[in-house]
Amino acid sequence: MPRVTGHEAIKAFSRLGFSVVRISSSHHVMKKAGHRYALSVPVHGSRPVATGTLRSLIQDAGLTIEEFTALL
């Protein structure tokens, strides 16, 4: 599992067509037209996203860990 910050995860999901629709406190909510789920990416400065949270975000985006790593 890669260790990435919230900003790095947002850049990777943006490459798939997700875009930030709102910022709620320290979470950036991303949506993609025609996609079932909204992704709520935590952004806490330079701290990496927790492993379980990142795994859930990757699954909700419909990716495998290898596909996500290739987007980084």
C-alpha positions in Angstrom: 0.0 0.0 0.0 1.5 3.3 -1.0 1.9 6.1 1.7 0.6 9.3 0.1 -0.6 12.6 1.4 -4.1 13.9 0.8 -2.8 16.3 -1.9 -1.1 13.5 -3.7 -4.3 11.3 -3.6 -6.3 14.2 -5.0 -3.9 14.6 -7.9 -4.2 10.9 -8.7 -8.0 10.8 -8.5 -8.1 14.0 -10.7 -6.3 12.1 -13.4 -9.3 9.7 -13.5 -11.7 12.5 -14.0 -12.7 13.2 -10.4 -12.9 16.8 -9.4 -13.2 18.6 -6.1 -16.8 19.8 -5.6 -16.5 21.1 -2.1 -14.1 21.4 0.8 -15.6 20.5 4.2 -13.1 21.4 7.0 -10.1 19.3 6.2 -11.8 16.9 3.7 -12.0 17.5 0.0 -15.1 15.9 -1.5 -14.5 14.7 -5.1 -17.1 13.5 -7.6 -17.1 12.2 -11.1 -20.0 12.4 -13.5 -21.8 9.1 -13.8 -19.8 7.6 -10.9 -21.7 6.1 -8.0 -19.6 7.3 -5.0 -18.2 10.6 -3.8 -14.7 10.4 -2.4 -14.0 12.3 0.8 -10.2 12.7 0.9 -8.7 13.9 4.2 -6.0 16.6 3.8 -3.9 17.1 6.9 -0.9 18.9 5.7 2.0 16.6 5.0 0.6 13.7 7.0 -0.1 10.6 4.9 -3.7 9.3 4.5 -4.4 6.4 6.8 -3.9 3.0 5.1 -7.5 1.8 5.7 -8.9 5.1 4.5 -6.8 5.1 1.4 -7.8 1.5 0.7 -11.5 2.4 0.9 -11.0 5.4 -1.4 -9.3 3.3 -4.0 -12.1 0.7 -3.9 -14.8 3.4 -4.1 -13.1 4.8 -7.1 -13.2 1.4 -8.7 -9.4 0.8 -8.8 -7.0 -1.7 -7.7 -4.0 -0.7 -5.6 -1.7 -1.3 -8.6 -3.8 1.0 -10.8 -3.8 3.7 -8.2 0.0 3.4 -7.7 0.4 3.8 -11.5 -1.5 7.1 -11.3 0.9 8.6 -8.7 
